Amino acid sequence: MALGLENVIQTLKNLGVTSAIPRLPSILLGALNLSPYEVTQMYQTIASGGLQIPLRTIRSVLDSNGQPLKRYDLAVREYIKPETAFLTQYLLTEVVQNGTAKR
């Protein structure tokens, strides 16, 4: 609680959460309803070193000759500091290698 709910909520938004986040202490334990898309966007932002690249399944549409009919450009922006992303990746790895998720 000393960290502050507003700081946690803002971090979640920076990671790509777009749905409403309740201002309840239970979010500190991960009690939050998120779509698989939002969870994937959050982890993608962490994995890319803090850069948020919007998730897309189609990058371009080509004609029968392989020429692009439509392209969907990527808008890459830094949403969290690279140092924060690195530390989060490190902690996620450590909990699996040496912590409670080891088994």
C-alpha positions in Angstrom: 0.0 0.0 0.0 3.0 2.3 0.6 3.7 2.2 -3.2 0.2 3.6 -3.8 -2.6 2.3 -5.9 -2.4 5.2 -8.3 1.2 4.4 -9.2 0.3 0.7 -9.8 -2.7 1.7 -11.9 -0.6 4.1 -14.0 2.1 1.4 -14.5 -0.6 -1.0 -15.7 -1.9 1.6 -18.2 1.7 2.3 -19.4 2.0 -1.5 -20.1 -1.0 -1.4 -22.3 -4.1 -2.1 -20.1 -7.0 -0.3 -21.6 -9.9 -1.6 -19.5 -11.1 0.0 -16.3 -8.9 -0.8 -13.3 -10.6 -0.8 -9.9 -8.9 1.3 -7.2 -8.9 -1.7 -4.8 -5.9 -3.1 -2.8 -6.6 -6.5 -4.4 -5.0 -5.3 -7.7 -1.7 -5.4 -5.9 -2.1 -9.2 -5.8 -3.0 -9.4 -9.4 -6.8 -9.7 -8.9 -7.7 -7.9 -12.1 -9.9 -9.0 -15.0 -7.9 -8.6 -18.2 -8.4 -10.0 -21.7 -5.8 -12.3 -23.1 -5.0 -9.5 -25.6 -4.3 -7.0 -22.8 -2.1 -9.5 -20.9 -0.2 -10.2 -24.1 0.3 -6.5 -24.8 1.6 -6.0 -21.2 4.2 -8.8 -21.6 5.1 -7.7 -25.1 5.9 -4.2 -23.7 8.1 -5.7 -21.0 9.8 -8.1 -23.4 10.7 -5.4 -25.9 12.6 -3.4 -23.3 9.8 -0.9 -22.6 8.7 -0.2 -26.2 5.1 -0.8 -26.9 4.4 -2.2 -30.3 0.7 -2.6 -30.9 -0.2 -6.2 -31.5 -1.4 -6.9 -35.0 -2.0 -10.2 -36.8 -1.9 -8.6 -40.3 1.0 -6.5 -41.3 0.1 -6.0 -45.0 -2.3 -7.2 -47.7 -0.7 -8.2 -51.0 -2.1 -8.7 -54.5 -1.5 -11.8 -56.6 1.9 -10.4 -57.7 3.1 -9.8 -54.2 2.7 -6.0 -54.3 1.3 -4.4 -51.2 -2.3 -3.2 -51.4 -2.4 -2.0 -47.9 0.2 -1.7 -45.1 -0.3 -1.3 -41.4 2.6 0.7 -40.0 3.9 0.1 -36.6 3.8 2.9 -34.1 6.5 2.2 -31.6 6.8 4.3 -28.5 8.6 3.9 -25.2 6.0 3.3 -22.5 8.2 2.3 -19.6 11.9 2.9 -19.0 14.3 0.2 -20.4 15.7 -0.2 -16.9 12.3 -1.0 -15.5 11.6 -3.5 -18.2 15.0 -5.2 -17.6 14.4 -5.5 -13.9 10.9 -6.9 -14.4 12.3 -9.5 -16.9 15.0 -10.3 -14.4 12.6 -10.8 -11.5 10.3 -12.9 -13.7 13.2 -15.1 -14.6 14.5 -15.4 -11.0 11.2 -16.5 -9.6 11.1 -19.4 -12.1 14.8 -20.4 -11.8 15.3 -19.9 -8.0 12.0 -18.8 -6.4 8.5 -20.0 -5.7 7.8 -21.1 -9.4 10.9 -23.3 -9.6 9.0 -26.6 -9.1 
